[in-house]
């Protein structure tokens, strides 16, 4: 084991009463289908999809957008990289 007994006890205490247990049921088909039918699930899924894809699209097309602003070469790279 990679946790000492003291660390394991601290982690279990920190997780509280809602922590998964070895005796828990791992899959409940009724809950799964109820989740698929819920409006909250679909709103979250669509929102996440749109946010993730718009972020990826912006990252992919940023060099093209910056190039249309007139930057070339090293200046283009400088304006498209995100650094600290």
Residue pairs with C-beta under 8 A, 6 or more apart in sequence:
1 8
3 11
12 19
35 41
62 80
63 76
63 80
66 76
66 79
66 80
67 76
71 79
